[in-house]
Amino acid sequence: MSTVKGLGYIAIVTVAAYAASASAQSPHGDHEHGKPIAYKTPKTFKDAVREIRTRLHEIEDLMASEKLDQIHPHADVVRKVGDLVGQLALKSDSGVPREAIKEVNKAGRELASMFDAIDKVADAGDATGTRKVYGEMKVLVEILQRHAPKEYVCPMRCEAEKTHSQPGKCSVCGMKLQDIDSHMDHKPKHGGVFFMAPDQTHHLEGTISENREFRIYFYDEYTKPIKADKFSAKGHARNAGKDDEKPLALSVEPGRAFLRGNVDGSVKFPMGLKIFIDFKDGQEPQVFDFDFMEPSKSSMSLKAEEQHESEDKAADLETKAYNERTPNDG
């Protein structure tokens, strides 16, 4: 049984390193947008998709921290790279199936064309409008990602930066190879403590409220939410520096978005929680230590969180509708 401990999770995320060779800053209206973003113009389709995904992660973080005025340069990179994906997909070594090139080209052009929309609402400080446009951009990026060839690496980097075109195990340490595009985002979504599980697949986030309600959210290796009813957990709580432990029962909330339980009233902040999580994978439960100095400071209000979940559902429907109306006829 392995234990993961910490006040937070600091992830070493491997993404393609880009040298400074192009500027993401472009004039827009009669105002400034801060420093430009340095990036290297992608030479392959997979690198173009990776660059776009990286920029969308940055935009999401800026929305969460309410720094909308800093979105412009990242959106401009998306615009410039989006204009390139069609021609990069045409390369013989792009890995994009011939029948998908038309869909990829259309998604790239539509993504690039959304620059003005997100720039306008972000400059106006319109958080709801910015997240709406972001959701539409995310749908298009998922289409590009679907056709990008996968690369796999050893999570321990036993072979340095060597990549593999097929999943398998590392020839040195025997660990399961990871999709190089997984684990790009290890930032808390609810202002809590974020962990990557020892299985290198699951992620989880623990939060605690002022009234001591503890929650655990689950994510896959791409940080997409997983329904909590796939797992079970139990644990105990104690005052920091004390040995007296109180049991903590956890159950699935009705919407299945997270596990939750109420910490005993005798346990005050700062507190420590030891949680045993069964991932239902045939292995022993994994142990996670959560230390909370104070209630979690969520990056979004409950209302905003509900809005975010609603937009994610809408994005899924839009993806389905886009696929139905876009023929893959090359």
N, C-alpha and C positions, 0 to 999 in steps of 0.2 A: 504494500500500500504506500503510495507516494503522497507527500504533502507539498502543497503550494502555499507560500506565505508571503505577505507583503502588504504595505499600505496601498499599493497600486502596482500595475504591471507596466514595466518599461520594455517595450518590444524592440528587437532589432529587426527591422523590416528590410528585406532585400528587394529593391526595385532597380531597374536599369539606371545607371548613372549617366546623367546627361551633362556634357560640358557646355559652357556658355558660348553659344554661337548665333543666337537669334534673340531678338527683343520682342516681348509680348506687349509692349506698350504702343498704343496707337492713339492719335488724337480723336477725341469724341466730344463734340460740343465745345464750350469755352471754359472748361474746368479741368483741373489736374486729377490724376488717379493714382498718385504715388509712384513708387519705384517700379520699373518694369521687371518682368520675370525672365530670367535667363534660362534658355532651354536649347537643346540641340534638335534641329530639324530631323525627324525620323526618316530613316531610309528603308524601313520595312513596315509592312502592315501591322505586325504584332507589336512593334515598338510604338507605332502611332496610337494604337488602341491603349497601350499601357500608359502613354503620356496623357491621353485624354482622361483615363480613369483616375490617374494621380491628381489631375487638376480638379476633377469633380469631388474627390475626397477633400481637397483644400477648400473648395467652395462650401461643402457641407459643414466643415469645421467653422468657417467664417459665419455662416448662418446661425450655427449654434451659439457662437460667442457674440452675436449681434454686431459683427464688424462688416456690414454690408458694403461700406464704402471701399473695402479692399478686394472686392470680388472682381472688379474690372480686368486686371492683368491676367488673372487665371482664366477668365472667360475668353479673353482674347487669344490665349494659347489654344483653347478648344476650337475657336473659330478658324485659326490658321491651320491647325492639324486636321480638323474636320474636312477642310477643302482638299486635303491630300489623300485621304484614305481610298478614294475611288481609284486613282491612278496607281497607288501602291498595291491595291488588291489585284490589279491587272498583271502584276509581275508574275512570272512563271513559278517563282519560289515563295509566293505569298502564303500558300496553304489555303487560300480561299477557293472553294469549289466554283467552277465556272458558272453553275446555275445560280449562285448566290451573289455574283458580282453586281448585278443590277440593284439588288436589295441593299447591299453594302454602300454602293455609290449614292443611292438615294438617302440612306440614313445619315451618311457623312455630310451631304450637302444640307440636309434639313438641320442637322446639329450646328453646322457653321452659321446658318441663317438665323439661329436663335440668339446670337450674340447681342444684337440691339435690344431684344426683348428683356433679357436678364440684366443687361447693363442699365436700362432705363428704370426698371423697378428697384434695383439695388441702389442706384444713385438717389432715388426718391425716398429711400428708407422704408420701402414697402416689404415687410418681412413675409407676409402671406403671398403676395404676388411673386416674390423671389423664389419662395419654396415651390410654388406652382410651376414656374418655368423650369426650375431645377428638376422637378419630377418628370417633366416632358423630355428634358435632355437625358435624364437617366434611362428612360425607355429606349432611346435611340442608341445610347452607349451599350446597353445590354444586347441589342441586335448586332452591333459590331463585335462585341466580346464573344458572342455565340459562334462566329465564324473565324475567330483568331486561333491559329494553331497553338496547342498547349505545349509547354515546356516544363520539365520536372527536374528538381534539384534535391540533393540531400539536405535535410533540415540542419545538420551539423556542419555542412560545408566541408565534408571530408575530402571532396574532390575539387576544392576551391569553387570556382564559378562554372564548372562543367555542367552542362544541361543535357537532359535526355528527352527524346521525342515520345517516349512511352512510359507509363507508370511502372513501378517495380520497387526493388529494394536496393539500397546503396551497397555496392560491392565491397566497401570498406567496413562500415559499422553495422550493416544489415537493417538500418531503419527504413521505413517506408518513404519513398520519394514524394516530395510535395509539388503541387502545381505552383510554379514560380509566381503566379498572380494571386495566390492565396496569401492570407496574413498581411495584406497591405494596410489594413485599418485595425488598430488595436486601441482606439480611443473610446472611452465610456460614452454610452448613448443616453444615459439617465443620470449622469453626475455621480456615479458610484465607483466601486473598485472593480477593475477589469482584469481577468486572468485568461491565459491560454491553457487549456487542459493538457496534461502530460501526453495524451494520445495524439497531440499535434493536429487535431481535427476540430474539436469543440472549443468554443469560447464561452465565458460566462461573466456576468456583471452582477455584483451585489450592491443593493442600496438599503438605506435605513432612514426612516422618517423621524420627525420629532416625537411622535407618539410610539416610537420603537417598533414599527412594522418593518420587518425585514423581507426583501424581495430578491429573487434570483432570476435574471433574464438569461436566455441561452441563445447562442449564435453558432453558425457553421464556420468553416475556415475562411469564408468570404465575408464574414460578419453579417450574414443575413439571418434574421430572427428565426428561431426554431420553436415550435409549440412546446410548452413546458410539460405537457402530459406525457412526453416521451421519457421523462426522467423522474426520479424520486430522490428525496434528500431528508436528512434529519441532522440534528446537531445540538450544541449547547452554547450558552453564553455566560460570560463572566465580566466582572468589573476589571479594568486594566490593573495589573499588578496583584490581583487576588486569585486565590485558588478555588474559591467556592463557585461551582458551576451550576447553572440552571438549564434544564432541558429545553430544547427548542424544536417544536414540531412544525413541519412544513407541508403545505398542501397546494394543489393546483387551484388557481383562481378561476372563476367561471369562464372567462374568456380564453383561458389556456395560454395567456401571454407570459405568465411567470409563476413561480412557486412563491408562497408567502407564509409568514408565521409571525407571531407577536412575541417579542422578547419579554421575559419576566420583568415586572415593574421594579423589582429590587436592583436590577442591573442598570447603572447610569453611565453616561458618557464621561470619559472615554471607556470603550468596551471592546472586548475581543470575542469573536464568534468562530467556533470550529465547526465546519459543515462537512458532512459525509455525503457525497453525491454518487448515486448509482446511475451510470450512463446506459444501463441495460445492454451492455456489450459483452456480457459473459465474464467480465473482469471484476476484481474487488472494487468496492466503492473508493473513489478518490477523495482525498482530504484537502480542504481549502481553509486557510486561516484569514479571516477578515478582521482588520483592526479599524475601528471607527473612532476618531477623536470627537466627532460632532455629527449631526444629521447630514445626510448627503445633500449636496447642493445641485439639484437637477438643473441641466442646461435648458430645460423647457418646462413650462407649466403643464399641468394636467390637460388643460384645454388644447395647448399646442401639441402635446403628445398625441391626443386623440385625432387632431387634425392631420398630423404626420402619418399616423396609421391609416387614416381614411385616404390620404393621397397615395400611399403605397398600394392600397387595394385598387385605386383608380388607375395607377400606373400599370398594374398587372392586366387589367381589362384592356387598357390602351395597347399594350404589347400584343395581346391576343387579336384585337381588332386590326392592328397594323399588319400582322402576319396574314390575316385572312384577306386583306385587300391588296396585298403586294404579291403578285405572281412571281415565282422563281423561274422565269423563262429565259434567264441569261440576257 
